[in-house]
Amino acid sequence: MKYLLACTLLLWDTITPTFGCAAVTVSSGNVVNADQTVIMIWDKEKQTQHFIRQANFKTDAKDVGFIVPSPSRPQLEESGNEAFATLKEITAPYIWSGPSISIGCSAAPAPMRQENSVRIIEEKRVAGYDATVLTARSGKDLVAWLEQNGYPYSPALAEWAAPYLGGDWHFTVLKLAKRSASTQDIKASALRITLHTDRPLFPYREPESATAKGKLNVSSRLLRIYFIAEARYRGQIDAGKKWSGEAVWAKDITRHKSSLLKSLKLPDSTGPKTWWLTEFEDNWRYEKAAGDVYFSPNPKQTDLDTRSTGRAPSYDAAFLGAFLFLGIRSLFRRRQVGI
């Protein structure tokens, strides 16, 4: 399966990429998404990937949304936000200076209907988005449907969508409206997209963004991926090309599995039996990528923590240190009293 997800950003006369998805606005304006944090849970045995992200935009547009293509019909659900804070706490660096002892509601799916070669599969409200799942065999019909529903045309969008037309590919159109006209902030609950795939990946491909980069005066953003699987994984661009992202933390976090699944609103059986978390950081530039990022087991199955300094003493080491201290102190006092 060549792609799991891909995305692009639609604006009136400019394109601003947002986490490798196709984002759309109903009105003219600019939008930018800076730092990105996502959670990916990969179940190798079931060939299933859960992709969870939070939306947080700065924009002067009235509405912002995404178009997400997937190789099969996706499952869209609201996912809890608490897991992001939990994972940040789990991977927080240790700095040692010395020894030291809620379920979201969604509308019922609408019946399937046909609009030219565009087939509406499902409509629902989820995680603060109005979502439409559809298929299309013609790029012209897809663009026409977008225009009829208030999304402006972009040549870059048509070019980006071409590989996903026809076959089993589905497009999920997600629209998120601002809560207040006086604020530039747009936020929503975390959205979970569940798909079947033979290889886990992050949708790194984006349309050409030179125009948006100049207009919005942006250069890079921090992409953070919490990748959970049965072992430590590494990421590479298509065909084994080097990815600018680097692993900064990797350890077994199975003891946190139950609490994380609860906060993500997923059943206890989700994912592999053993949970190994690999955290990646990437200073992601606003420029055309060579391809999507695929993940595979890392030959090095060892713990990793690049941000901590020093190390915590083990209980044995701490006990030994205390024992030696007390022994030396006792000996010193004995000499003082002439024993």
Buried (B, 14 or more C-beta within 10 A) or exposed (E): EBBBBBBBBBBBEBBBBBBBBBBBBBEEBBBBBEEBBBBBBBBBEEBBBBBBBBBBBBBEBBBBBBBBBBBEBBBBBBBBBBBBEBBEEBBEEEEEEEEEEEEBEBEEEEEEEEBEBBBBBBBBBBBBBBBBBBBBBBBEBBBBBBEEEBBBEBEBBBEBBEEBBEEEBBBBBBBBBBEEEEEEEBBBBBBBBBBBBEBBBBBBBBBBBEBBBEBBEBEBBEBBBBBBBBBBBBBBBBEEEEBBBEBBBBBEBEEBBEEBBBBBBBEEEBBBEEBBBBBBBBEBBBEEBEBBBBBBBBEEEEEBBEBBEEEEBEEEEBEEEEEEEEEEEEEEEEEEEEE
